[in-house]
Amino acid sequence: MSDQPNTPETPKASEKTISEQLEVAGNQLVDKVQELINQGNVRKVIIKSSDDRELLEVSLTVGAVAGGVVALAAPWLAALGAIAALVARVKIEIVREGGEA
């Protein structure tokens, strides 16, 4: 047993995250999210309505192979499609793994 607490959720002091927000048309939502996932440095995607109500939040595995992430993400991509059909515009908040400062 170890006396040190094991807290993998706590980011290291050297890790930085960058948050940005995009606004897209509902019919572009799935394509844009897939594009963001393929970039590989996205840690979390939050989909919000145009009035900032959170509709969906998805945490992504850091360092996962992009193709594997898309395969694992298939169920929530279907939910994105349903959201896209119901709203004219949505906001996408992207939390990225930052580079060295």
Secondary structure, 3 states (H helix, E strand, C coil): CCCCCCCCCCCCCCCCEEEEEEEEEHHHHHHHHHHHHHCCCEEEEEEEECCCCEEEEEECCCCCCHHHHHHHHHHHHHHHHHHHHHCCEEEEEEEEECCCC
